Amino acid sequence: MSEGFFITGTDTDVGKTWASLALMRALQKQGRTVTGMKPVAAGCEWQQDGWKNQDALLLQRHASLAMDYRTVNPYAFELPVSPHIACGDVEVEIEVILQAYRSLHAVSDSVLVEGAGGWLSPLSRQLDNAGLAMALRLPVVLVVGMRLGCINHARLTYQAIVASGLVCAGWVAVGIDRYLLELQANVVFLQGHIRAPLLGILPYLEQPDFDFLATRVSL
């Protein structure tokens, strides 16, 4: 079992956080100590001690251990726009992210690192998700938001992951469009074109049930 995974997606809002938490719960059910991090987050709310992101708070809340928020989410920006814009004059330093990851890795069997947006989406003016994943040297889990157009996005993203030299550990299909026709046919097609295992299919839900979703994935 890997020491961790980098969770990327075919786009933004495709279910990366739900998939991350489902995988986290599944690993915990195997007896593993699991923590999560979202290194860079845009679209944050001010709380009593700083800007915080709802996805990062979920990763913090569902981890096996209580971790400081700034370790889970080193860079939190207010505006709900691409991080390379939201960061303003703040320099996103990769060494800060790597140190936070090392802190989590030191106390965990597995660390799930959730990217922001898609594989080539920027995290700052110099860094994108692909560059961060390569710096972490973690196997990648691809989250595919199942909607019209997802086949093209999934195949292109998978090809880019492989071209980076990293291992694609598998992919998760997430039902984000309750009215999508022929969901299973799309999944079957992607299984024939992504040379990595299908780790699970998460059905469309109005509200998350992470214990239930954990039963739909495996690592």
C-alpha positions as CSV (number, residue, x, y, z in Angstrom):
1,M,0.0,0.0,0.0
2,S,1.3,3.4,-0.9
3,E,2.2,6.0,1.8
4,G,-0.3,8.2,0.1
5,F,-2.2,9.3,-3.1
6,F,-2.6,12.5,-5.0
7,I,-6.3,13.0,-5.9
8,T,-6.9,14.9,-9.1
9,G,-10.0,15.4,-11.3
10,T,-11.2,15.9,-14.8
11,D,-12.3,19.4,-13.8
12,T,-13.4,21.4,-10.8
13,D,-16.6,20.4,-8.9
14,V,-16.3,16.7,-10.1
15,G,-16.4,15.1,-6.6
16,K,-12.8,15.1,-5.6
17,T,-13.5,15.8,-2.0
18,W,-16.3,13.2,-1.7
19,A,-14.0,10.6,-3.4
20,S,-11.2,11.5,-1.1
21,L,-13.3,11.1,2.0
22,A,-14.8,7.8,0.7
23,L,-11.2,6.5,0.1
24,M,-10.2,7.8,3.5
25,R,-13.0,5.9,5.2
26,A,-12.3,2.8,3.2
27,L,-8.6,2.9,4.2
28,Q,-9.6,3.5,7.9
29,K,-11.8,0.4,7.8
30,Q,-8.7,-1.5,6.8
31,G,-7.1,-0.4,10.1
32,R,-4.9,2.3,8.6
33,T,-4.2,5.7,10.1
34,V,-5.2,8.2,7.4
35,T,-4.9,12.0,7.1
36,G,-5.8,14.3,4.3
37,M,-4.6,17.7,3.0
38,K,-5.7,20.2,0.4
39,P,-2.5,22.2,-0.1
40,V,-4.0,25.2,-1.9
41,A,-7.7,26.2,-1.7
42,A,-9.5,29.2,-3.1
43,G,-13.0,30.2,-2.1
44,C,-12.6,30.4,1.7
45,E,-14.6,31.8,4.6
46,W,-13.2,33.8,7.4
47,Q,-13.4,32.1,10.8
48,Q,-12.1,33.1,14.1
49,D,-8.5,32.3,13.4
50,G,-8.2,32.8,9.6
51,W,-9.4,31.8,6.2
52,K,-10.7,28.3,5.9
53,N,-12.0,26.1,3.1
54,Q,-15.0,23.8,3.4
55,D,-13.3,20.9,1.5
56,A,-10.2,21.2,3.7
57,L,-12.3,21.3,6.8
58,L,-14.0,18.0,5.8
59,L,-10.6,16.4,5.2
60,Q,-9.5,17.7,8.7
61,R,-12.6,16.5,10.4
62,H,-12.7,13.0,9.0
63,A,-9.0,12.2,9.4
64,S,-7.8,9.5,11.9
65,L,-5.9,12.1,13.9
66,A,-6.6,15.7,14.9
67,M,-4.3,17.9,12.8
68,D,-3.7,21.6,12.7
69,Y,-5.7,23.3,10.0
70,R,-2.7,25.1,8.5
71,T,-1.0,21.7,8.1
72,V,-4.1,20.4,6.2
73,N,-4.4,23.6,4.1
74,P,-1.2,25.6,4.1
75,Y,-2.6,28.1,1.5
76,A,-6.2,29.4,1.9
77,F,-7.4,32.2,-0.3
78,E,-10.7,34.1,0.0
79,L,-11.8,34.6,-3.6
80,P,-13.6,31.7,-5.4
81,V,-11.5,31.9,-8.5
82,S,-8.5,30.1,-9.8
83,P,-5.7,30.0,-7.2
84,H,-3.2,31.7,-9.4
85,I,-5.5,34.7,-9.3
86,A,-6.8,34.3,-5.7
87,C,-3.3,34.2,-4.3
88,G,-2.7,37.9,-5.1
89,D,0.8,38.8,-4.0
90,V,1.2,35.7,-1.9
91,E,4.0,33.3,-3.1
92,V,2.9,29.7,-3.0
93,E,6.1,27.9,-1.9
94,I,6.3,24.3,-2.8
95,E,8.7,23.6,0.2
96,V,5.9,24.8,2.6
97,I,3.5,22.3,1.1
98,L,6.1,19.5,1.2
99,Q,6.9,20.2,4.8
100,A,3.2,20.1,5.7
101,Y,3.0,16.7,3.8
102,R,6.0,15.4,5.7
103,S,4.3,16.3,9.0
104,L,1.2,14.4,8.1
105,H,3.2,11.5,6.7
106,A,5.2,11.2,9.9
107,V,2.0,10.3,11.9
108,S,0.0,8.5,9.2
109,D,0.0,5.3,7.3
110,S,-1.5,7.1,4.3
111,V,-2.0,10.7,3.3
112,L,-4.5,11.7,0.7
113,V,-3.6,15.0,-1.0
114,E,-6.4,16.6,-2.9
115,G,-5.6,19.0,-5.7
116,A,-7.5,22.0,-6.8
117,G,-9.3,21.8,-10.1
118,G,-8.0,19.6,-12.8
119,W,-4.6,18.1,-13.5
120,L,-3.1,21.2,-15.3
121,S,-5.1,23.8,-13.3
122,P,-2.7,26.3,-11.7
123,L,-2.2,26.5,-8.0
124,S,-0.1,29.7,-8.2
125,R,1.6,31.7,-10.9
126,Q,4.4,29.1,-11.1
127,L,2.9,25.8,-9.9
128,D,0.1,23.6,-11.1
129,N,-1.4,20.3,-9.8
130,A,0.8,18.2,-12.1
131,G,4.0,19.9,-10.8
132,L,2.9,19.4,-7.2
133,A,2.1,15.7,-7.7
134,M,5.5,15.2,-9.3
135,A,7.2,16.9,-6.4
136,L,5.3,14.7,-3.9
137,R,6.1,11.6,-6.1
138,L,2.7,10.0,-5.1
139,P,0.6,7.7,-7.2
140,V,-2.4,9.5,-8.7
141,V,-6.1,8.7,-8.3
142,L,-8.2,10.3,-11.1
143,V,-11.7,11.4,-10.2
144,V,-14.1,11.5,-13.2
145,G,-17.2,13.5,-12.8
146,M,-19.7,11.5,-14.8
147,R,-21.5,14.0,-17.1
148,L,-21.7,14.6,-20.8
149,G,-18.2,15.3,-22.1
150,C,-16.4,13.4,-19.4
151,I,-15.0,10.7,-21.7
152,N,-12.8,13.3,-23.5
153,H,-11.7,14.9,-20.2
154,A,-11.0,11.6,-18.6
155,R,-8.9,10.2,-21.4
156,L,-6.9,13.5,-21.8
157,T,-6.2,13.7,-18.1
158,Y,-5.2,10.1,-17.9
159,Q,-2.8,10.5,-20.8
160,A,-1.3,13.6,-19.1
161,I,-0.8,11.7,-15.8
162,V,1.0,8.9,-17.6
163,A,3.1,11.4,-19.6
164,S,4.3,13.0,-16.3
165,G,5.9,9.7,-15.4
166,L,3.7,9.1,-12.4
167,V,1.6,6.0,-11.7
168,C,-2.1,6.3,-12.1
169,A,-3.3,4.1,-9.2
170,G,-6.8,4.0,-10.5
171,W,-9.9,6.1,-11.1
172,V,-13.2,6.8,-9.4
173,A,-16.4,7.5,-11.3
174,V,-18.6,10.1,-9.5
175,G,-22.3,10.6,-10.3
176,I,-22.5,14.4,-10.4
177,D,-25.4,14.6,-13.0
178,R,-28.5,12.8,-11.7
179,Y,-30.0,12.9,-15.2
180,L,-27.0,11.5,-17.1
181,L,-28.2,8.9,-19.6
182,E,-26.3,5.6,-20.0
183,L,-24.0,6.1,-16.9
184,Q,-22.9,2.4,-17.0
185,A,-22.1,2.5,-20.7
186,N,-19.8,5.5,-20.2
187,V,-18.1,3.7,-17.3
188,V,-17.6,0.6,-19.4
189,F,-16.1,2.7,-22.3
190,L,-13.7,4.4,-19.9
191,Q,-12.7,1.0,-18.4
192,G,-11.6,0.0,-21.9
193,H,-9.5,3.2,-22.4
194,I,-8.0,3.9,-19.0
195,R,-5.2,1.4,-18.2
196,A,-5.7,1.7,-14.5
197,P,-8.3,0.0,-12.2
198,L,-11.7,1.4,-11.6
199,L,-11.7,1.9,-7.8
200,G,-15.4,2.5,-7.5
201,I,-18.5,4.2,-8.7
202,L,-20.0,6.8,-6.3
203,P,-23.7,7.3,-7.1
204,Y,-25.4,10.7,-7.2
205,L,-26.5,11.9,-3.7
206,E,-28.1,15.1,-2.7
207,Q,-26.2,15.0,0.6
208,P,-23.0,13.0,1.3
209,D,-23.0,9.8,3.4
210,F,-19.3,9.0,3.6
211,D,-19.8,5.7,5.4
212,F,-22.0,4.6,2.6
213,L,-19.7,5.9,-0.1
214,A,-16.8,4.1,1.5
215,T,-18.5,0.9,0.7
216,R,-18.5,1.8,-3.0
217,V,-14.7,2.1,-3.3
218,S,-11.6,0.0,-2.7
219,L,-7.9,0.6,-2.8
